[in-house]
């Protein structure tokens, strides 16, 4: 029966992903448009509105300040009537550690919006929030998001935080920033008419410049590169702008210094934002799942970020990752399950590397948006030109800045224009709600696979010694174990605890290999308080552990057994000292 319920839950999520986005039968108390992007102040206002509208299941708090003093707003969603949020398995969800990866914030906001509106109206989500907690940080890099919205940017700039650094290593910080020569708010490209130039303008679509083949006459244009001027006179343009540290290289898991990996910061957690998140996670060891949102490329990524960290991913843990990611690929069309260092590139000191490798949490990064979504069919591999042309056609010219003549201090009269900062990476606004919903559904599935414990069986019998033998099966009905194998191997976090009360009555305890095991490998110390280093495995890997306690007591006496784990809600059962029927 439980298998049928679980299958229907997953099938329901897949149906939600494939069906209509709007849920008219589940109205929200907070009205939010999911076809636009929001500034830091607007994100803050939406979070406050959600917390105010749903005070019975939310708590809004600032977990710290950014480099420029902005609050890092975190929303806790859980039902306090079913227990403190720290006593339940929890999922951490964050977005926009790279500020230019805009839709990451909207996906986390959507998750908060949907969870709150669905509570009490949708049975699976209500049950999930009754037994679990969610910690949502929509915007980890607020300073650079403000800069992306309010200052000239490219699709790829404002990634780091705003700490001034010497990018070009000339002894000065940020002295050659981006220059918006045409005043449109985007940094585009510069072209100069040149009789010997190796580029020509397309005769049908003058927005396009094409490189001339080596055996063909000159095309009449030279590409000068990114829009800007050489402020520091070193012959390069825009090479030392504002910021900063790449905060997804600033975590204490395989961290390497900036001369190995640019942007890593002077030491792990040198950024106040990463320190704030670290401190929260260390104070909340109940976090059993992590979802971090980035863009772009349509990926469901797990660690390690570097090949020398493979030891942190034992095959049993990899099987759990694969189980979850395989379902994710069905929920997220054109997304692929990938390993960071094998399938993308090397990352030292990434956030999900820290949470997985240093904290033992099953952690994913989703790289949001896949260009295949433009075409809605398999077999498409559009080049960069096709991508922005198609996108601009769908946006009716809003993603392209028409070429404008500008007088440049070095090059004279040049053309400035091209695809603007909205032209790539971010999900098109008309497709944003679907992107949010599908990724939310995957997150809910991941959260639903956090450990869920029960006492599957208990039996009481008289031992030949005259003591009572209490045999117990503790089961986990979800994929994620109470302790990852990596956590067990490296002693990360607290071991699970199996306790019996009254403790004085317990004379011996032993773990069994199965329910019918007659042999007993006795616990040597504190038989009434057993440390279970291995935890309870996930359902696909057996899902149960077995223990036997030898207890002294009068017939009819009550004995309480409690099993607790950092990443699962504690369970208790009371048994009577009498022969089981």
Buried (B, 14 or more C-beta within 10 A) or exposed (E): EEEEEBEEBBEBBBEBBEEEEEBEEBEBEBEBEBEEBBBBEBBBEBBBBBBEBBEEBBBBEEBBBBBBEBBBBBBBBBBEEBBEBBBBBBBBBBBBBBBBBBBBBBBBBBBBBBBBBBBBEBEBBBBBBBBBBBBBBBBBBBBBBBBBBEBBBBBEBBBBBBBBBEBBEEEEBBBBBBBBBBEBBBBBBBBBEBEEBBBBBEEEEEBBBBEBEEEEEBBBBBBBEBBBBBBBEEEBBBBBBBBBBBBBBBBBBBBEEBEEBEBBBEEBBBBBBBBBBBEBBEEBBBBBBBBBBBBBBBBBBBBBBBEEBBEBBBEBBBBBBEBBBEBBBBBBBBBBBBBBBEEBEBBBBBBBBBBBBBBBBBBBBBBBBBBBBBBEEEEBEBEEBBBBBBBBEEBEEEBBBEBBEBEBEEBEEBBBBBBBBBBBBBBBBEBBBBBBBBBBBBBBBBBBBBBBBBBBBBBBEEBEEEBBBBBBBBBBBBBBBBBBBBBBBBEBBBBBBBBBBBEEBBBBBBBBEEBEBEEBEEBEEEBBBBEBEBBBBBBEBEBBBBBBBBBBBEEEBEBEBBBBBBBBBBBEBEBBBEEEE
